Amino acid sequence: MQIAQLYQIYKEFPKVCTDTRQISKDCLFFALKGDNFNGNSFAEKALEAGAKYVIVDDRNFYKEDPAYILVDDVLGALQELARFHRKHLSIPFVGITGTNGKTTSKELLNSVLSQKFKTYATKGNLNNHIGVPLTILALTEDIEIAIVEMGANHVHEIGFLCGISQPTHGFITNVGKAHLEGFGSFEGVMKAKGELYDYLKENNGQIYIQGDNEYLMQMAHDRGLNQVIYYGYSDRNDIQGGLVVADPNLTIFWNSKGAELRNEVKTNLTGAYNIENMLAAVALGKTFGLNTEEINQGLGEYVPQNNRSQITKTEKNTIIDDYYNANASSMAAALGNLAVIQADRKVAILGDMFEMGDQSELEHKKVIEQAKSLKLDRLIFVGKAFYALRDEEATYYESTEDLKNALLETPLEDYMILLKASRGMAFERLMEVL
């Protein structure tokens, strides 16, 4: 079937699903394949659950039935359908990528822009070659601005996702040492993330850059970017701001270049590294015509979720929940934030960083050194990578379960505790004993 024909079906039934556990009535079920499953085998089940059509690419599961649509490649058809739909939308698209802070930046920006516009932002972390098409196909005609998060762990992925989402505005939160197994090196990370700049330059899009980030500025210089709005901490930026207090939630200030008025906003976020994410939202808010009150309200109303920069107060302790993900740069930022937070007694519980490739030992050593330099009340490292580097100056556990058992015997009480680790360390299990 031609993509134009499939698009007409989608226009009549504009709900797309790839999981039979989430079928909605009259949706289009795309039978994707994975490493351990073949979505084609669920086609009949999807129809029984209420799907209107099933898009399949395996003749073994195809039936001579009007509800079955046979294509060469289901994933390719999903991506092409999203690209086709995007071409029919004339609204602004904001593209966001970066090593750290993508999801928080997306949610902050959505909170700000939704004060004035009907917005739609990537749900959860649907930011890959499947998630981005699903995000675009979820856009209805009443949406006024789309915010699309794009993630990658290999070169050329961001360029590919830009080809589907076709952003008109965009920014890179930062570049750091993550997914080094896929990128090969830090230079590979810079090249991959820079594909967003490349696309926006080629298509006359509006670029936003953290003007105090040497790597982003170098990437901009190398590309000869000129249509840029800068945000950051120094007064040379178009939008400038900084920290007022972290107690532990942030109160920040911001102002436009040359303006005498300084705006202060109390937020629900912890982590001084989030200031630049907020300043990016301010810069885009100004671009789209929001006034100061609308911008401040959007920043102040945002409440973090999903264990990203959250503060949780338990009966025993105050926890900084930041264990959704971890890499060298985000670990350093989290420790830096713990250093400036106002608290009488502080503990850092740090877990292994995954996908660090041949840099793993070096980067874990750097984290240990930085953590020790903070002179915290307690310092606990968890995981095989950290355990292999154990010494007498901190406490080390080989697994999360080992630490949990130790905390059951000797609880921590009345501390400000940072929990930071890669998702695979399952640090949420520690919350039961903290």
C-alpha positions in Angstrom: 0.0 0.0 0.0 1.2 3.5 -0.9 1.9 5.8 2.1 -0.7 8.3 0.7 -3.4 5.7 0.9 -2.3 4.7 4.4 -2.4 8.3 5.4 -6.1 8.6 4.3 -6.9 5.6 6.6 -4.9 7.3 9.4 -6.9 10.5 8.9 -10.1 8.6 9.4 -8.8 6.6 12.3 -6.1 8.8 13.8 -5.0 6.6 16.7 -1.8 4.5 16.5 -0.8 1.6 18.7 2.1 -0.8 18.8 1.2 -2.7 21.9 -1.8 -5.0 22.2 -1.9 -4.3 25.9 -2.8 -0.7 25.1 -5.3 -1.1 22.2 -7.9 1.6 21.9 -11.1 1.2 19.9 -10.6 1.8 16.2 -6.9 2.3 16.4 -4.3 1.3 13.8 -2.1 -1.5 15.1 1.5 -1.5 13.7 2.9 -5.0 14.2 6.5 -4.1 15.0 9.2 -6.7 15.5 11.7 -6.7 18.3 14.7 -8.8 19.3 12.5 -11.2 21.2 9.0 -10.9 19.6 7.2 -10.6 16.3 4.3 -8.1 16.5 2.8 -9.8 13.4 1.8 -12.7 15.6 -0.4 -10.4 17.7 -2.3 -9.0 14.7 -5.4 -11.1 15.3 -5.4 -10.4 19.0 -5.2 -6.6 18.2 -8.3 -6.8 16.1 -10.2 -8.8 18.7 -9.2 -6.1 21.2 -10.8 -3.3 19.1 -8.2 -2.3 16.5 -9.7 -1.1 13.2 -6.7 -2.2 11.0 -3.5 -4.1 11.6 -0.4 -3.2 9.6 1.8 -6.3 9.1 4.9 -7.3 7.0 5.0 -11.0 7.6 2.9 -13.1 5.1 2.7 -15.9 7.6 0.3 -13.8 9.7 -1.4 -11.9 6.8 -5.0 -12.7 6.0 -7.2 -11.9 3.0 -9.2 -9.5 5.2 -9.9 -5.8 4.7 -8.6 -5.2 8.2 -5.1 -6.4 7.3 -2.7 -4.1 5.5 0.4 -5.7 4.2 3.5 -3.5 3.8 7.2 -4.3 3.1 8.4 -3.1 6.5 6.1 -2.1 9.4 8.7 0.1 11.1 9.5 1.9 7.9 5.8 2.4 7.2 5.3 3.9 10.7 8.2 6.3 10.2 7.0 7.3 6.7 3.5 7.8 7.9 4.8 10.2 10.6 6.9 12.0 8.1 3.9 12.4 5.8 1.7 13.7 8.6 4.4 16.1 9.7 4.4 17.7 6.2 0.7 18.4 6.6 1.3 20.3 9.9 2.3 24.0 9.7 2.8 24.5 13.4 6.2 25.2 15.1 8.1 22.1 16.2 10.7 22.4 18.9 13.4 19.7 18.8 15.3 18.9 21.9 18.3 16.6 22.3 21.4 16.4 24.6 23.2 14.1 26.9 21.4 15.1 30.1 18.3 17.1 30.8 16.3 16.3 27.7 13.2 15.1 29.5 13.2 17.8 32.2 13.8 20.5 29.6 10.9 19.2 27.5 8.6 19.1 30.5 9.6 22.6 31.6 9.2 24.0 28.2 5.8 22.4 27.9 4.7 23.8 31.2 5.8 27.3 30.1 4.4 27.3 26.5 1.1 25.7 27.6 0.3 28.9 29.6 -0.6 30.4 26.2 -0.8 27.7 23.6 -2.3 24.2 23.1 0.9 22.2 23.2 1.9 18.5 22.9 5.2 17.2 24.1 6.8 13.7 23.9 5.2 11.4 26.4 7.7 9.8 28.9 10.9 9.0 27.1 9.4 8.1 23.7 12.4 9.7 22.0 13.8 7.1 19.6 13.2 5.8 16.1 9.8 4.4 17.3 8.9 7.0 19.9 9.4 10.1 17.7 7.0 8.8 15.0 4.4 7.9 17.6 4.7 11.4 19.1 4.1 13.0 15.7 1.2 10.7 14.9 -0.4 11.7 18.2 -0.7 15.3 17.1 -4.2 16.5 16.4 -5.3 19.5 14.4 -5.9 21.6 17.5 -2.2 21.5 18.7 -0.5 24.8 18.2 3.1 23.9 19.2 4.8 20.5 19.3 7.8 19.7 21.5 9.8 16.6 20.4 12.5 15.0 22.5 15.1 13.1 20.5 17.6 10.6 21.9 20.4 8.7 20.3 23.2 6.3 21.1 24.8 6.2 17.6 25.9 8.8 15.1 23.2 9.7 12.4 20.2 8.9 14.7 19.5 12.6 15.5 19.7 13.5 11.8 17.3 10.7 11.0 14.8 11.8 13.6 15.1 15.4 12.5 14.2 14.2 9.0 11.0 12.8 10.5 10.1 15.6 12.9 11.4 18.5 10.9 12.0 20.9 13.8 11.6 24.6 13.3 13.2 25.5 16.6 15.6 23.6 18.8 18.4 23.3 21.3 20.9 20.9 22.6 20.8 20.8 26.4 24.5 19.7 26.7 27.0 17.1 25.6 28.6 14.6 27.9 30.0 11.2 28.3 27.1 8.8 27.8 26.5 5.8 25.5 30.2 5.8 24.7 29.9 2.2 23.6 27.7 3.4 20.7 29.3 6.8 20.0 32.9 5.6 20.4 34.2 8.8 22.0 33.2 12.2 23.4 33.9 13.6 19.9 31.3 11.1 18.6 28.8 12.4 21.1 29.4 16.0 19.9 29.0 15.0 16.3 25.8 13.1 16.9 24.1 15.7 19.0 25.3 18.4 16.6 23.1 16.9 13.9 20.2 19.0 15.3 22.2 22.2 14.7 23.0 20.9 11.2 19.3 20.4 10.4 18.2 23.7 11.8 20.9 25.6 9.9 20.1 23.9 6.6 16.4 24.7 7.1 16.6 28.2 8.5 15.4 27.1 11.9 15.8 29.0 15.2 18.6 27.7 17.3 19.0 28.3 21.1 22.4 27.8 22.7 23.7 27.8 26.3 26.2 30.5 25.7 28.5 29.6 28.6 28.9 25.9 27.5 32.3 25.7 25.8 31.4 22.5 23.9 28.1 23.9 22.5 29.8 27.2 21.6 32.5 25.3 19.8 30.0 23.2 17.9 28.2 26.5 16.9 31.5 28.1 15.8 32.5 25.1 13.7 29.2 25.3 11.9 29.2 29.0 11.4 25.8 29.4 13.1 24.3 32.9 13.1 20.6 32.6 13.7 21.0 32.0 17.4 19.5 33.1 20.7 21.8 32.6 23.7 20.8 31.8 27.2 23.0 31.2 30.3 24.6 32.6 33.4 26.7 35.5 32.1 25.3 38.8 31.1 26.5 38.4 27.5 23.5 36.0 26.9 20.2 37.2 25.5 18.5 35.5 28.5 20.6 35.5 31.6 19.9 34.0 35.0 21.3 32.1 38.0 20.7 30.7 41.4 19.1 32.6 44.3 19.0 29.8 46.8 18.8 25.9 46.9 17.0 24.9 50.1 16.8 22.2 48.6 14.4 23.4 45.9 15.7 26.1 43.6 14.7 29.7 43.6 16.2 31.3 40.4 16.4 34.7 38.8 16.3 35.6 35.1 16.2 38.7 32.9 16.4 39.6 29.3 19.7 41.3 28.1 19.7 44.9 29.0 16.6 44.8 31.2 16.8 46.3 34.6 14.1 44.2 36.1 15.2 40.9 37.7 12.6 38.2 37.9 12.7 35.6 40.7 10.9 32.3 40.6 10.6 29.6 43.3 10.4 26.2 41.7 9.7 22.6 42.6 13.1 21.5 41.1 16.3 20.6 42.9 19.6 20.5 41.1 21.5 23.7 40.1 22.1 22.0 36.7 18.4 22.6 36.0 18.9 26.4 35.9 20.0 26.3 32.3 17.0 24.0 31.4 14.8 26.7 32.9 16.6 29.5 31.1 16.1 27.6 27.8 12.3 27.5 28.5 12.4 31.3 29.2 14.2 31.9 25.9 11.6 30.0 23.9 8.8 31.5 25.9 10.0 35.0 24.9 10.3 33.9 21.3 6.6 32.8 21.3 5.4 36.0 22.9 4.7 34.9 26.5 4.8 37.7 29.1 6.9 37.5 32.3 4.0 36.4 34.4 3.2 33.5 32.1 6.8 32.4 31.9 7.2 32.5 35.7 4.0 30.6 36.3 5.0 27.9 33.9 8.4 27.5 35.7 6.8 27.6 39.1 4.1 25.1 38.4 6.3 22.4 37.0 6.6 19.4 39.3 9.3 16.8 38.4 8.4 13.1 38.1 9.9 9.8 37.2 12.9 10.0 39.7 14.5 13.0 37.9 15.6 15.8 40.3 12.8 15.0 42.7 12.7 15.7 46.4 11.0 13.0 48.6 10.7 13.4 52.3 10.3 10.1 54.1 9.8 9.5 57.8 13.6 9.2 58.2 15.3 11.3 55.6 15.0 13.8 52.7 15.9 12.0 49.5 17.1 13.5 46.2 15.6 11.0 43.7 17.8 11.2 40.7 18.2 7.5 39.7 16.4 7.4 36.4 19.7 7.5 34.6 23.4 8.3 35.1 26.5 9.0 33.1 29.8 10.8 33.8 28.5 14.3 33.3 25.1 13.9 35.1 26.9 12.2 38.0 29.2 15.2 38.3 26.3 17.6 38.1 24.3 15.8 40.8 27.3 15.8 43.2 27.9 19.5 42.5 24.3 20.2 43.4 24.5 18.2 46.6 27.5 20.4 47.6 25.5 23.7 47.4 22.2 22.4 48.9 21.6 23.7 52.4 21.5 20.7 54.8 23.1 19.7 58.1 24.1 16.2 57.2 24.6 14.8 53.7 25.0 11.3 52.2 25.7 10.4 48.6 24.7 6.9 47.5 26.0 6.4 44.0 25.5 3.4 41.7 27.3 2.1 38.6 27.1 4.0 35.3 26.3 1.7 32.4 27.3 1.8 28.7 30.6 3.5 29.4 32.6 1.2 27.2 36.4 1.2 27.6 36.1 4.5 29.6 34.2 2.8 32.4 37.0 2.4 34.9 38.4 5.9 34.4 35.0 7.6 34.7 34.0 5.6 37.8 37.4 6.6 39.4 36.6 10.3 38.6 33.3 10.1 40.3 34.9 8.6 43.4 37.5 11.3 43.5 34.9 14.1 43.1 32.6 12.6 45.7 35.5 12.3 48.2 36.4 16.0 47.6 33.0 17.1 48.9 33.7 15.9 52.5 30.2 14.5 52.9 29.1 12.8 56.2 28.7 9.4 54.4 29.7 8.2 51.0 28.4 4.9 49.7 29.2 3.3 46.3 27.1 0.4 44.8 27.7 -1.9 41.9 30.4 -4.1 40.3 32.2 -1.2 38.6 32.5 0.8 41.8 33.2 -2.3 44.0 36.2 -3.1 41.8 37.7 0.2 42.9 36.9 -0.1 46.6 39.2 1.5 49.2 39.1 2.4 52.9 37.8 5.9 52.5 34.2 5.1 51.6 31.7 2.2 51.9 31.3 -0.1 48.9 28.6 -2.7 48.1 28.6 -5.1 45.2 24.8 -4.8 44.6 21.8 -2.8 45.5 20.4 -5.7 47.4 23.6 -5.9 49.5 23.2 -2.2 50.5 19.5 -2.6 51.1 20.2 -5.4 53.6 22.9 -3.4 55.3 20.5 -0.4 55.7 17.9 -2.7 57.2 20.4 -3.6 59.9 21.9 -0.1 60.3 19.4 2.5 59.1 20.2 6.0 57.9 18.2 8.8 59.7 18.0 12.6 59.5 20.1 12.9 56.4 19.9 14.7 53.0 20.5 11.7 50.7 21.4 11.8 47.0 20.4 8.6 45.1 22.1 8.6 41.7 22.7 5.6 39.4 21.9 4.1 36.1 18.4 2.7 35.8 19.6 -0.9 35.7 20.8 -0.5 39.3 17.1 -0.4 40.5 17.7 2.1 43.2 14.0 2.5 43.7 14.3 -0.6 46.0 16.3 1.5 48.4 13.4 3.9 49.0 11.8 1.2 51.2 14.6 1.4 53.8 15.4 5.1 53.6 
